[in-house]
Amino acid sequence: MKKTVLREYAKLIVRMGAKVQKGQDVVITAGLDQPEFVQMVVEEAYKAKARKVTVDWHYQPLSKVHVRYQSLKTLGTVEEWQKARYEHYADILPCRIILLSDDPDGLKGMNISKLNKANQMTYPIMRQYREAIDGQHQWVGAAVPGAAWAKKIFPGLRTSAAIEKLWEAILNAARVTEDSIATWEAHNADLEKRCEYLNSLKIRKLHYTADNGTDLTVGIIPGAQFVGGGHTTRQGVFFNPNIPTEECFVTPKKGEAEGIVYSSKPLSYQGQLIDWFNIRFENGKAVEWHAQVGEENLGQMLTMDENAGYLGECALVPVTSPIAQSGLMFYNTLFDENAACHLAVGRGFPENIPGHHDMTKDEIRELGVNDSMIHVDFMIGCDSMNIDAICEDGSTVPVFRNGNWAF
């Protein structure tokens, strides 16, 4: 891939995604797959006047080794130096850039149950640090090709050719052009207009149906607003947390979901695939689930804590989105969720609540925003999906017809 194009992508991630501010620290999390591109992102962050840029490298095979050989007690311990680090981040609010490149099957065979128990042990400690920075700093997730990931998508090509094809797919999905900033400003404006229309309906419920058996009704928090494109921090900085993004999403009301929903794409969760699954909800909570692939992993995900089985997001994405039209299955949620309507179980988004910056965490939860240690998106959109909005005045308005916007 041409370096000029990759530098444009790096610039987009830093300037439009993370919106790095003068004097701000930046923390980049990345795998070992594309070090040259990581260097470009570091340089772009410094060009944006970042004070200091730190790169945290990770390597999937090492994660498997740690889980295999460390005791559960050790895995579930947050060391003092780690606490000091997170306290430091809560103080300085660094900008975070996450570059994804993992193999979708890269943790296959790992003891997921052991990892989940360790995460349950660390969550009560880590939660305080997460809540200290929520809504107060910019972050962005983007992707670069990993060799195993590229071969998963393009198995018939040699590795170098597969990586090049995945670069092309990523850059196309991320709307990288000669002037990517202007392209994204126009894209954000389009998503904002769609959200404005949805918010004007004063939606109280969404009713999903599809030929595959999906028949689900989800309650929406009164006054909650659909959001698309980006977020604004408490300090007033607008940023795009996902590159790419095609969704208009809202936070559902905890306890209000009835019916069954079927997945339309595989889900890569903790480095292992879950596929051909369905979930039935009663009184807002997942009470029954089945999967042809990864059922045990699905069950552990939905029971990670007492609120993991409740919904935390309803996102609308048409089948005409560029990612859907590419015809590719990315086996990566950042991309696949932007090819289809999706739901998420677990933690909801305070960002959908007007005035959330001036509310306490308890006040936000009392409105019905779910709280959980997980937030996992899964794809449900398909060519036959219809979605009706049931509004506060009792009227029913079509939102989606045959997988596409009805307006």
Contacts in CASP RR format, 6 or more apart in sequence:
PFRMAT RR
TARGET T0000
AUTHOR 0000-0000-0000
METHOD contacts of the structure
MODEL  1
MKKTVLREYAKLIVRMGAKVQKGQDVVITAGLDQPEFVQMVVEEAYKAKA
RKVTVDWHYQPLSKVHVRYQSLKTLGTVEEWQKARYEHYADILPCRIILL
SDDPDGLKGMNISKLNKANQMTYPIMRQYREAIDGQHQWVGAAVPGAAWA
KKIFPGLRTSAAIEKLWEAILNAARVTEDSIATWEAHNADLEKRCEYLNS
LKIRKLHYTADNGTDLTVGIIPGAQFVGGGHTTRQGVFFNPNIPTEECFV
TPKKGEAEGIVYSSKPLSYQGQLIDWFNIRFENGKAVEWHAQVGEENLGQ
MLTMDENAGYLGECALVPVTSPIAQSGLMFYNTLFDENAACHLAVGRGFP
ENIPGHHDMTKDEIRELGVNDSMIHVDFMIGCDSMNIDAICEDGSTVPVF
RNGNWAF
1 164 0 8 1.000
1 167 0 8 1.000
1 168 0 8 1.000
1 171 0 8 1.000
3 40 0 8 1.000
5 171 0 8 1.000
5 176 0 8 1.000
6 37 0 8 1.000
6 40 0 8 1.000
7 40 0 8 1.000
7 44 0 8 1.000
8 176 0 8 1.000
8 177 0 8 1.000
8 178 0 8 1.000
8 180 0 8 1.000
9 37 0 8 1.000
9 142 0 8 1.000
9 171 0 8 1.000
9 174 0 8 1.000
9 176 0 8 1.000
9 180 0 8 1.000
10 37 0 8 1.000
10 40 0 8 1.000
10 41 0 8 1.000
10 43 0 8 1.000
10 44 0 8 1.000
11 44 0 8 1.000
11 180 0 8 1.000
11 181 0 8 1.000
12 174 0 8 1.000
12 176 0 8 1.000
12 180 0 8 1.000
12 181 0 8 1.000
12 184 0 8 1.000
12 243 0 8 1.000
13 41 0 8 1.000
13 44 0 8 1.000
13 97 0 8 1.000
13 140 0 8 1.000
13 142 0 8 1.000
13 243 0 8 1.000
14 20 0 8 1.000
14 41 0 8 1.000
14 44 0 8 1.000
14 45 0 8 1.000
14 47 0 8 1.000
14 48 0 8 1.000
14 97 0 8 1.000
15 44 0 8 1.000
15 48 0 8 1.000
15 181 0 8 1.000
16 180 0 8 1.000
16 181 0 8 1.000
16 184 0 8 1.000
16 239 0 8 1.000
16 240 0 8 1.000
16 243 0 8 1.000
17 138 0 8 1.000
17 140 0 8 1.000
17 142 0 8 1.000
17 239 0 8 1.000
17 240 0 8 1.000
17 241 0 8 1.000
17 243 0 8 1.000
18 26 0 8 1.000
18 45 0 8 1.000
18 95 0 8 1.000
18 96 0 8 1.000
18 97 0 8 1.000
18 138 0 8 1.000
18 139 0 8 1.000
18 140 0 8 1.000
18 239 0 8 1.000
19 95 0 8 1.000
19 138 0 8 1.000
19 237 0 8 1.000
19 238 0 8 1.000
19 239 0 8 1.000
19 240 0 8 1.000
20 26 0 8 1.000
20 45 0 8 1.000
20 48 0 8 1.000
20 49 0 8 1.000
20 50 0 8 1.000
20 95 0 8 1.000
20 138 0 8 1.000
21 48 0 8 1.000
21 49 0 8 1.000
21 95 0 8 1.000
21 138 0 8 1.000
21 237 0 8 1.000
22 48 0 8 1.000
22 49 0 8 1.000
23 49 0 8 1.000
23 50 0 8 1.000
23 51 0 8 1.000
24 50 0 8 1.000
24 51 0 8 1.000
24 93 0 8 1.000
24 94 0 8 1.000
24 95 0 8 1.000
25 50 0 8 1.000
25 51 0 8 1.000
25 52 0 8 1.000
25 53 0 8 1.000
25 54 0 8 1.000
25 92 0 8 1.000
25 94 0 8 1.000
25 95 0 8 1.000
26 45 0 8 1.000
26 50 0 8 1.000
26 52 0 8 1.000
26 53 0 8 1.000
26 54 0 8 1.000
26 94 0 8 1.000
26 95 0 8 1.000
26 96 0 8 1.000
26 97 0 8 1.000
27 53 0 8 1.000
27 54 0 8 1.000
27 55 0 8 1.000
27 56 0 8 1.000
27 89 0 8 1.000
27 94 0 8 1.000
27 95 0 8 1.000
27 96 0 8 1.000
27 97 0 8 1.000
28 38 0 8 1.000
28 41 0 8 1.000
28 42 0 8 1.000
28 45 0 8 1.000
28 53 0 8 1.000
28 54 0 8 1.000
28 55 0 8 1.000
28 56 0 8 1.000
28 96 0 8 1.000
28 97 0 8 1.000
28 98 0 8 1.000
28 99 0 8 1.000
29 55 0 8 1.000
29 56 0 8 1.000
29 58 0 8 1.000
29 96 0 8 1.000
29 97 0 8 1.000
29 98 0 8 1.000
29 99 0 8 1.000
30 38 0 8 1.000
30 55 0 8 1.000
30 56 0 8 1.000
30 57 0 8 1.000
30 58 0 8 1.000
30 98 0 8 1.000
30 99 0 8 1.000
30 101 0 8 1.000
30 144 0 8 1.000
31 57 0 8 1.000
31 58 0 8 1.000
31 59 0 8 1.000
31 99 0 8 1.000
31 101 0 8 1.000
31 102 0 8 1.000
32 57 0 8 1.000
32 59 0 8 1.000
33 101 0 8 1.000
33 144 0 8 1.000
33 145 0 8 1.000
33 146 0 8 1.000
33 147 0 8 1.000
34 99 0 8 1.000
34 101 0 8 1.000
34 144 0 8 1.000
34 145 0 8 1.000
34 146 0 8 1.000
37 99 0 8 1.000
37 144 0 8 1.000
38 55 0 8 1.000
38 99 0 8 1.000
38 144 0 8 1.000
41 97 0 8 1.000
41 99 0 8 1.000
42 53 0 8 1.000
42 55 0 8 1.000
45 53 0 8 1.000
45 95 0 8 1.000
45 97 0 8 1.000
46 53 0 8 1.000
50 95 0 8 1.000
54 94 0 8 1.000
60 102 0 8 1.000
60 103 0 8 1.000
60 106 0 8 1.000
60 107 0 8 1.000
60 271 0 8 1.000
61 106 0 8 1.000
63 107 0 8 1.000
63 110 0 8 1.000
64 106 0 8 1.000
64 107 0 8 1.000
64 109 0 8 1.000
64 110 0 8 1.000
66 75 0 8 1.000
67 75 0 8 1.000
67 110 0 8 1.000
67 111 0 8 1.000
67 114 0 8 1.000
67 115 0 8 1.000
67 118 0 8 1.000
68 110 0 8 1.000
68 111 0 8 1.000
72 114 0 8 1.000
72 117 0 8 1.000
72 118 0 8 1.000
72 121 0 8 1.000
75 114 0 8 1.000
75 115 0 8 1.000
75 118 0 8 1.000
75 121 0 8 1.000
76 117 0 8 1.000
76 118 0 8 1.000
76 119 0 8 1.000
76 121 0 8 1.000
76 122 0 8 1.000
77 121 0 8 1.000
77 122 0 8 1.000
78 122 0 8 1.000
78 125 0 8 1.000
78 126 0 8 1.000
83 125 0 8 1.000
86 126 0 8 1.000
86 129 0 8 1.000
87 129 0 8 1.000
89 129 0 8 1.000
89 133 0 8 1.000
90 129 0 8 1.000
90 132 0 8 1.000
90 133 0 8 1.000
93 133 0 8 1.000
93 136 0 8 1.000
93 137 0 8 1.000
94 137 0 8 1.000
95 137 0 8 1.000
95 138 0 8 1.000
95 139 0 8 1.000
96 137 0 8 1.000
96 138 0 8 1.000
96 139 0 8 1.000
96 140 0 8 1.000
97 139 0 8 1.000
97 140 0 8 1.000
97 141 0 8 1.000
97 142 0 8 1.000
98 139 0 8 1.000
98 140 0 8 1.000
98 141 0 8 1.000
98 142 0 8 1.000
99 141 0 8 1.000
99 142 0 8 1.000
99 143 0 8 1.000
99 144 0 8 1.000
100 141 0 8 1.000
100 142 0 8 1.000
100 143 0 8 1.000
100 144 0 8 1.000
100 332 0 8 1.000
100 334 0 8 1.000
101 143 0 8 1.000
101 144 0 8 1.000
101 145 0 8 1.000
101 146 0 8 1.000
101 149 0 8 1.000
102 146 0 8 1.000
102 149 0 8 1.000
102 271 0 8 1.000
102 332 0 8 1.000
103 146 0 8 1.000
103 148 0 8 1.000
103 149 0 8 1.000
103 152 0 8 1.000
103 271 0 8 1.000
104 149 0 8 1.000
104 152 0 8 1.000
104 268 0 8 1.000
104 271 0 8 1.000
104 273 0 8 1.000
104 331 0 8 1.000
104 332 0 8 1.000
105 148 0 8 1.000
105 152 0 8 1.000
105 268 0 8 1.000
105 271 0 8 1.000
105 272 0 8 1.000
105 273 0 8 1.000
106 148 0 8 1.000
106 271 0 8 1.000
106 272 0 8 1.000
107 270 0 8 1.000
107 271 0 8 1.000
107 272 0 8 1.000
108 271 0 8 1.000
108 272 0 8 1.000
109 272 0 8 1.000
110 270 0 8 1.000
110 271 0 8 1.000
110 272 0 8 1.000
112 270 0 8 1.000
112 272 0 8 1.000
112 296 0 8 1.000
112 297 0 8 1.000
112 300 0 8 1.000
113 300 0 8 1.000
115 270 0 8 1.000
116 300 0 8 1.000
116 304 0 8 1.000
119 304 0 8 1.000
119 373 0 8 1.000
120 304 0 8 1.000
120 305 0 8 1.000
120 373 0 8 1.000
123 305 0 8 1.000
123 373 0 8 1.000
127 373 0 8 1.000
131 361 0 8 1.000
134 350 0 8 1.000
135 231 0 8 1.000
135 233 0 8 1.000
135 234 0 8 1.000
135 350 0 8 1.000
135 351 0 8 1.000
135 357 0 8 1.000
136 233 0 8 1.000
136 234 0 8 1.000
136 235 0 8 1.000
137 233 0 8 1.000
138 233 0 8 1.000
138 237 0 8 1.000
138 239 0 8 1.000
138 241 0 8 1.000
139 239 0 8 1.000
139 241 0 8 1.000
140 239 0 8 1.000
140 240 0 8 1.000
140 241 0 8 1.000
140 242 0 8 1.000
140 243 0 8 1.000
141 241 0 8 1.000
141 242 0 8 1.000
141 243 0 8 1.000
141 334 0 8 1.000
142 174 0 8 1.000
142 243 0 8 1.000
142 334 0 8 1.000
143 170 0 8 1.000
143 332 0 8 1.000
143 334 0 8 1.000
143 335 0 8 1.000
144 167 0 8 1.000
144 170 0 8 1.000
145 162 0 8 1.000
145 163 0 8 1.000
145 166 0 8 1.000
145 167 0 8 1.000
145 170 0 8 1.000
146 163 0 8 1.000
146 166 0 8 1.000
147 159 0 8 1.000
147 162 0 8 1.000
147 163 0 8 1.000
149 166 0 8 1.000
149 331 0 8 1.000
149 332 0 8 1.000
150 159 0 8 1.000
150 162 0 8 1.000
150 163 0 8 1.000
150 165 0 8 1.000
150 166 0 8 1.000
151 157 0 8 1.000
151 159 0 8 1.000
151 162 0 8 1.000
152 331 0 8 1.000
153 162 0 8 1.000
153 165 0 8 1.000
153 166 0 8 1.000
153 169 0 8 1.000
153 328 0 8 1.000
153 329 0 8 1.000
153 330 0 8 1.000
153 331 0 8 1.000
154 161 0 8 1.000
154 162 0 8 1.000
154 165 0 8 1.000
154 166 0 8 1.000
155 162 0 8 1.000
156 162 0 8 1.000
157 165 0 8 1.000
169 326 0 8 1.000
169 328 0 8 1.000
169 330 0 8 1.000
170 335 0 8 1.000
172 322 0 8 1.000
172 326 0 8 1.000
173 244 0 8 1.000
173 322 0 8 1.000
173 323 0 8 1.000
173 326 0 8 1.000
173 335 0 8 1.000
173 338 0 8 1.000
174 180 0 8 1.000
174 243 0 8 1.000
174 244 0 8 1.000
175 183 0 8 1.000
175 184 0 8 1.000
175 187 0 8 1.000
175 244 0 8 1.000
175 322 0 8 1.000
177 183 0 8 1.000
184 240 0 8 1.000
187 229 0 8 1.000
188 228 0 8 1.000
188 229 0 8 1.000
188 230 0 8 1.000
188 240 0 8 1.000
191 228 0 8 1.000
191 229 0 8 1.000
191 245 0 8 1.000
191 246 0 8 1.000
191 247 0 8 1.000
191 248 0 8 1.000
192 228 0 8 1.000
192 229 0 8 1.000
194 226 0 8 1.000
194 228 0 8 1.000
194 248 0 8 1.000
194 405 0 8 1.000
195 225 0 8 1.000
195 226 0 8 1.000
195 227 0 8 1.000
195 228 0 8 1.000
195 248 0 8 1.000
197 407 0 8 1.000
198 226 0 8 1.000
198 248 0 8 1.000
198 250 0 8 1.000
198 316 0 8 1.000
198 389 0 8 1.000
198 399 0 8 1.000
199 225 0 8 1.000
199 226 0 8 1.000
201 389 0 8 1.000
201 391 0 8 1.000
201 397 0 8 1.000
202 223 0 8 1.000
202 391 0 8 1.000
202 392 0 8 1.000
202 393 0 8 1.000
203 220 0 8 1.000
203 250 0 8 1.000
203 389 0 8 1.000
203 390 0 8 1.000
203 391 0 8 1.000
203 392 0 8 1.000
204 219 0 8 1.000
204 220 0 8 1.000
204 222 0 8 1.000
204 390 0 8 1.000
204 391 0 8 1.000
204 392 0 8 1.000
204 394 0 8 1.000
205 217 0 8 1.000
205 218 0 8 1.000
205 219 0 8 1.000
205 220 0 8 1.000
205 256 0 8 1.000
205 389 0 8 1.000
205 390 0 8 1.000
206 217 0 8 1.000
206 218 0 8 1.000
206 219 0 8 1.000
206 220 0 8 1.000
206 252 0 8 1.000
206 314 0 8 1.000
206 387 0 8 1.000
206 388 0 8 1.000
206 389 0 8 1.000
206 390 0 8 1.000
206 399 0 8 1.000
207 216 0 8 1.000
207 217 0 8 1.000
207 387 0 8 1.000
207 388 0 8 1.000
207 389 0 8 1.000
207 390 0 8 1.000
208 214 0 8 1.000
208 215 0 8 1.000
208 216 0 8 1.000
208 217 0 8 1.000
208 218 0 8 1.000
208 261 0 8 1.000
208 341 0 8 1.000
208 380 0 8 1.000
208 385 0 8 1.000
208 386 0 8 1.000
208 387 0 8 1.000
209 215 0 8 1.000
209 385 0 8 1.000
209 386 0 8 1.000
209 387 0 8 1.000
210 262 0 8 1.000
210 380 0 8 1.000
210 381 0 8 1.000
210 382 0 8 1.000
210 384 0 8 1.000
210 385 0 8 1.000
210 386 0 8 1.000
211 382 0 8 1.000
211 384 0 8 1.000
212 262 0 8 1.000
212 264 0 8 1.000
212 382 0 8 1.000
212 384 0 8 1.000
213 260 0 8 1.000
213 262 0 8 1.000
214 260 0 8 1.000
214 261 0 8 1.000
214 262 0 8 1.000
214 380 0 8 1.000
214 385 0 8 1.000
215 259 0 8 1.000
215 260 0 8 1.000
216 257 0 8 1.000
216 258 0 8 1.000
216 259 0 8 1.000
216 260 0 8 1.000
216 261 0 8 1.000
216 281 0 8 1.000
217 257 0 8 1.000
217 258 0 8 1.000
217 259 0 8 1.000
217 390 0 8 1.000
218 252 0 8 1.000
218 256 0 8 1.000
218 257 0 8 1.000
218 311 0 8 1.000
218 314 0 8 1.000
218 343 0 8 1.000
219 252 0 8 1.000
219 253 0 8 1.000
219 256 0 8 1.000
219 257 0 8 1.000
220 250 0 8 1.000
220 251 0 8 1.000
220 252 0 8 1.000
220 253 0 8 1.000
220 314 0 8 1.000
221 251 0 8 1.000
221 252 0 8 1.000
221 253 0 8 1.000
221 352 0 8 1.000
221 353 0 8 1.000
221 367 0 8 1.000
221 368 0 8 1.000
221 369 0 8 1.000
222 253 0 8 1.000
222 392 0 8 1.000
223 353 0 8 1.000
223 354 0 8 1.000
224 250 0 8 1.000
224 251 0 8 1.000
224 253 0 8 1.000
224 352 0 8 1.000
224 353 0 8 1.000
225 250 0 8 1.000
225 352 0 8 1.000
225 353 0 8 1.000
225 354 0 8 1.000
226 248 0 8 1.000
226 249 0 8 1.000
226 250 0 8 1.000
226 316 0 8 1.000
226 352 0 8 1.000
227 248 0 8 1.000
227 249 0 8 1.000
227 250 0 8 1.000
227 349 0 8 1.000
227 351 0 8 1.000
227 352 0 8 1.000
228 245 0 8 1.000
228 247 0 8 1.000
228 248 0 8 1.000
228 249 0 8 1.000
229 240 0 8 1.000
229 242 0 8 1.000
229 245 0 8 1.000
229 247 0 8 1.000
230 238 0 8 1.000
230 239 0 8 1.000
230 240 0 8 1.000
230 241 0 8 1.000
230 245 0 8 1.000
231 238 0 8 1.000
231 239 0 8 1.000
231 241 0 8 1.000
231 351 0 8 1.000
232 238 0 8 1.000
232 239 0 8 1.000
233 239 0 8 1.000
234 357 0 8 1.000
242 334 0 8 1.000
242 338 0 8 1.000
244 322 0 8 1.000
244 323 0 8 1.000
244 334 0 8 1.000
244 335 0 8 1.000
244 338 0 8 1.000
245 338 0 8 1.000
246 317 0 8 1.000
246 318 0 8 1.000
246 321 0 8 1.000
246 322 0 8 1.000
246 323 0 8 1.000
246 338 0 8 1.000
246 339 0 8 1.000
247 315 0 8 1.000
247 316 0 8 1.000
247 317 0 8 1.000
247 337 0 8 1.000
247 338 0 8 1.000
247 342 0 8 1.000
248 315 0 8 1.000
248 316 0 8 1.000
248 317 0 8 1.000
249 313 0 8 1.000
249 314 0 8 1.000
249 315 0 8 1.000
249 316 0 8 1.000
249 349 0 8 1.000
249 352 0 8 1.000
250 313 0 8 1.000
250 314 0 8 1.000
250 315 0 8 1.000
250 352 0 8 1.000
251 312 0 8 1.000
251 313 0 8 1.000
251 314 0 8 1.000
251 348 0 8 1.000
251 349 0 8 1.000
251 350 0 8 1.000
251 352 0 8 1.000
251 353 0 8 1.000
251 369 0 8 1.000
251 370 0 8 1.000
252 311 0 8 1.000
252 312 0 8 1.000
252 313 0 8 1.000
252 314 0 8 1.000
252 370 0 8 1.000
253 367 0 8 1.000
253 368 0 8 1.000
254 284 0 8 1.000
254 307 0 8 1.000
254 310 0 8 1.000
254 311 0 8 1.000
254 312 0 8 1.000
254 368 0 8 1.000
254 369 0 8 1.000
254 370 0 8 1.000
255 283 0 8 1.000
255 284 0 8 1.000
255 285 0 8 1.000
255 310 0 8 1.000
255 368 0 8 1.000
256 284 0 8 1.000
257 281 0 8 1.000
257 284 0 8 1.000
257 285 0 8 1.000
257 310 0 8 1.000
257 311 0 8 1.000
258 281 0 8 1.000
258 282 0 8 1.000
258 283 0 8 1.000
258 284 0 8 1.000
259 280 0 8 1.000
259 281 0 8 1.000
259 282 0 8 1.000
260 278 0 8 1.000
260 279 0 8 1.000
260 280 0 8 1.000
260 281 0 8 1.000
261 278 0 8 1.000
261 279 0 8 1.000
261 281 0 8 1.000
261 343 0 8 1.000
261 380 0 8 1.000
262 277 0 8 1.000
262 278 0 8 1.000
262 380 0 8 1.000
263 274 0 8 1.000
263 275 0 8 1.000
263 276 0 8 1.000
263 277 0 8 1.000
263 278 0 8 1.000
263 378 0 8 1.000
263 379 0 8 1.000
263 380 0 8 1.000
264 340 0 8 1.000
264 379 0 8 1.000
264 380 0 8 1.000
264 381 0 8 1.000
264 382 0 8 1.000
265 329 0 8 1.000
265 336 0 8 1.000
265 339 0 8 1.000
265 340 0 8 1.000
265 379 0 8 1.000
266 273 0 8 1.000
266 274 0 8 1.000
266 275 0 8 1.000
266 293 0 8 1.000
266 329 0 8 1.000
266 331 0 8 1.000
266 336 0 8 1.000
267 273 0 8 1.000
267 274 0 8 1.000
267 275 0 8 1.000
267 277 0 8 1.000
267 333 0 8 1.000
267 376 0 8 1.000
267 378 0 8 1.000
267 379 0 8 1.000
268 274 0 8 1.000
268 331 0 8 1.000
268 332 0 8 1.000
268 333 0 8 1.000
269 297 0 8 1.000
269 298 0 8 1.000
269 301 0 8 1.000
269 376 0 8 1.000
270 297 0 8 1.000
272 294 0 8 1.000
272 297 0 8 1.000
273 293 0 8 1.000
273 294 0 8 1.000
273 331 0 8 1.000
274 291 0 8 1.000
274 293 0 8 1.000
274 294 0 8 1.000
274 295 0 8 1.000
274 297 0 8 1.000
274 298 0 8 1.000
274 301 0 8 1.000
274 378 0 8 1.000
275 291 0 8 1.000
275 292 0 8 1.000
275 293 0 8 1.000
275 294 0 8 1.000
276 291 0 8 1.000
276 292 0 8 1.000
276 293 0 8 1.000
277 289 0 8 1.000
277 290 0 8 1.000
277 291 0 8 1.000
277 292 0 8 1.000
277 293 0 8 1.000
277 294 0 8 1.000
277 295 0 8 1.000
277 298 0 8 1.000
277 378 0 8 1.000
278 289 0 8 1.000
278 290 0 8 1.000
278 291 0 8 1.000
279 286 0 8 1.000
279 288 0 8 1.000
279 289 0 8 1.000
279 302 0 8 1.000
279 345 0 8 1.000
280 286 0 8 1.000
280 287 0 8 1.000
280 288 0 8 1.000
280 289 0 8 1.000
281 287 0 8 1.000
281 311 0 8 1.000
284 310 0 8 1.000
284 311 0 8 1.000
285 309 0 8 1.000
285 310 0 8 1.000
286 302 0 8 1.000
286 309 0 8 1.000
286 310 0 8 1.000
286 345 0 8 1.000
289 295 0 8 1.000
289 298 0 8 1.000
289 299 0 8 1.000
289 302 0 8 1.000
291 298 0 8 1.000
301 308 0 8 1.000
301 345 0 8 1.000
301 374 0 8 1.000
301 376 0 8 1.000
302 308 0 8 1.000
302 309 0 8 1.000
302 345 0 8 1.000
303 309 0 8 1.000
304 372 0 8 1.000
304 373 0 8 1.000
304 374 0 8 1.000
305 372 0 8 1.000
305 373 0 8 1.000
305 374 0 8 1.000
307 346 0 8 1.000
307 370 0 8 1.000
307 371 0 8 1.000
307 372 0 8 1.000
308 345 0 8 1.000
308 346 0 8 1.000
308 372 0 8 1.000
308 373 0 8 1.000
308 374 0 8 1.000
309 345 0 8 1.000
309 346 0 8 1.000
309 372 0 8 1.000
310 345 0 8 1.000
310 346 0 8 1.000
310 370 0 8 1.000
310 372 0 8 1.000
311 343 0 8 1.000
311 344 0 8 1.000
311 345 0 8 1.000
311 346 0 8 1.000
311 370 0 8 1.000
312 343 0 8 1.000
312 344 0 8 1.000
312 345 0 8 1.000
312 346 0 8 1.000
312 347 0 8 1.000
312 348 0 8 1.000
312 349 0 8 1.000
312 369 0 8 1.000
312 370 0 8 1.000
312 372 0 8 1.000
312 375 0 8 1.000
313 342 0 8 1.000
313 343 0 8 1.000
313 344 0 8 1.000
313 348 0 8 1.000
313 349 0 8 1.000
313 375 0 8 1.000
313 377 0 8 1.000
314 343 0 8 1.000
315 337 0 8 1.000
315 341 0 8 1.000
315 342 0 8 1.000
315 343 0 8 1.000
315 344 0 8 1.000
315 377 0 8 1.000
316 341 0 8 1.000
316 387 0 8 1.000
316 399 0 8 1.000
316 400 0 8 1.000
316 405 0 8 1.000
317 324 0 8 1.000
317 337 0 8 1.000
317 338 0 8 1.000
317 339 0 8 1.000
317 340 0 8 1.000
317 341 0 8 1.000
317 342 0 8 1.000
317 381 0 8 1.000
318 324 0 8 1.000
318 400 0 8 1.000
318 403 0 8 1.000
318 404 0 8 1.000
318 405 0 8 1.000
319 339 0 8 1.000
319 340 0 8 1.000
319 381 0 8 1.000
319 382 0 8 1.000
319 383 0 8 1.000
319 403 0 8 1.000
319 404 0 8 1.000
320 404 0 8 1.000
321 338 0 8 1.000
321 339 0 8 1.000
323 330 0 8 1.000
323 335 0 8 1.000
323 336 0 8 1.000
323 338 0 8 1.000
323 339 0 8 1.000
324 339 0 8 1.000
324 340 0 8 1.000
326 339 0 8 1.000
328 335 0 8 1.000
329 336 0 8 1.000
330 336 0 8 1.000
330 339 0 8 1.000
333 376 0 8 1.000
333 377 0 8 1.000
336 379 0 8 1.000
337 377 0 8 1.000
337 379 0 8 1.000
339 379 0 8 1.000
340 379 0 8 1.000
340 380 0 8 1.000
340 381 0 8 1.000
340 382 0 8 1.000
341 379 0 8 1.000
341 380 0 8 1.000
341 381 0 8 1.000
341 385 0 8 1.000
341 387 0 8 1.000
341 400 0 8 1.000
341 403 0 8 1.000
342 377 0 8 1.000
342 378 0 8 1.000
342 379 0 8 1.000
342 380 0 8 1.000
342 381 0 8 1.000
343 377 0 8 1.000
343 378 0 8 1.000
343 380 0 8 1.000
344 375 0 8 1.000
344 376 0 8 1.000
344 377 0 8 1.000
344 378 0 8 1.000
345 372 0 8 1.000
345 374 0 8 1.000
345 375 0 8 1.000
345 376 0 8 1.000
345 378 0 8 1.000
346 370 0 8 1.000
346 372 0 8 1.000
346 374 0 8 1.000
346 375 0 8 1.000
346 376 0 8 1.000
347 370 0 8 1.000
347 371 0 8 1.000
347 372 0 8 1.000
347 373 0 8 1.000
347 374 0 8 1.000
347 375 0 8 1.000
348 369 0 8 1.000
348 370 0 8 1.000
348 371 0 8 1.000
348 372 0 8 1.000
348 375 0 8 1.000
349 369 0 8 1.000
350 356 0 8 1.000
350 359 0 8 1.000
350 364 0 8 1.000
350 369 0 8 1.000
352 369 0 8 1.000
353 359 0 8 1.000
353 364 0 8 1.000
353 367 0 8 1.000
353 369 0 8 1.000
356 364 0 8 1.000
361 371 0 8 1.000
365 371 0 8 1.000
381 403 0 8 1.000
382 403 0 8 1.000
383 402 0 8 1.000
383 403 0 8 1.000
384 402 0 8 1.000
384 403 0 8 1.000
385 400 0 8 1.000
385 402 0 8 1.000
385 403 0 8 1.000
386 398 0 8 1.000
386 400 0 8 1.000
386 401 0 8 1.000
386 402 0 8 1.000
386 403 0 8 1.000
387 398 0 8 1.000
387 399 0 8 1.000
387 400 0 8 1.000
387 406 0 8 1.000
388 396 0 8 1.000
388 397 0 8 1.000
388 398 0 8 1.000
388 399 0 8 1.000
389 396 0 8 1.000
389 397 0 8 1.000
389 398 0 8 1.000
389 399 0 8 1.000
390 396 0 8 1.000
391 397 0 8 1.000
398 406 0 8 1.000
398 407 0 8 1.000
399 405 0 8 1.000
399 406 0 8 1.000
399 407 0 8 1.000
400 406 0 8 1.000
END
